[in-house]
Amino acid sequence: MKIEKNTGDFDALGEDHIGTSSNTPLREDAFKLSTEEKIEIIKDDVRHIMETLGLDLTDDSLKGTPNRVAKMFVKELFGGLDPAKKPNASTFENKYKYGEMLVEKNITLYSTCEHHLLPIVGKAHIAYISSGRVVGLSKMNRIVDYYAKRPQVQERLTIQIVQELQKVLNTKDVACVIDAKHLCVNSRGIRDVESSTITSEFGGKFKEETTRREFLDYIKFDTKF
Ligand SMILES: [Zn+2]
């Protein structure tokens, strides 16, 4: 498959981008348009939606909305579709020979449900056991954010985070749990304000009961500072 403007190993375009794959389903021509060209097109589309709803776009409060929404979609909410924004995955030697699991919990997560284009808001918890390399803590936040900034389903997001960290850290021993509220469930439809959704992906040693239990016990810590 030939993709313009992409020379890296872009995960989102696998051999077969079928719905059951962990890859985000993207069209082959996903990167033919520039960021600015996409914003211009989406601006017109948002204006069309608003006008169809009967809104008066000459009103001072509304006239900037199409451009604002278009920029927000392309650069922010769905910026993680752009492989150029993938965090640089530099790792370091595990100098301390720390051999236990490292857990980063309560990583703030903002994503967008791809079925309704409404927010998913939650926390991600990540753990890994070093195979000789370690990664900066904030890099884990950045990887979560990169994959969250796409139209998503929570299951796929969880798997994408684990697969990326497995690649970066060169180990299967990576786990991720996400606990998130979906505004498409909380604010409309069934309107269940209280419900949240938990997904998990356990790789390598985290498939073993004791390792998995240790991780899950750590993320229950109610850390307060
Ligand atoms: Zn939804």
Boltz pocket constraint, residues with backbone or C-beta under 6 A from the ligand:
constraints:
  - pocket:
      binder: B
      contacts: [[A, 113], [A, 114], [A, 115], [A, 116], [A, 117], [A, 118], [A, 182], [A, 184], [A, 185]]
      max_distance: 6.0
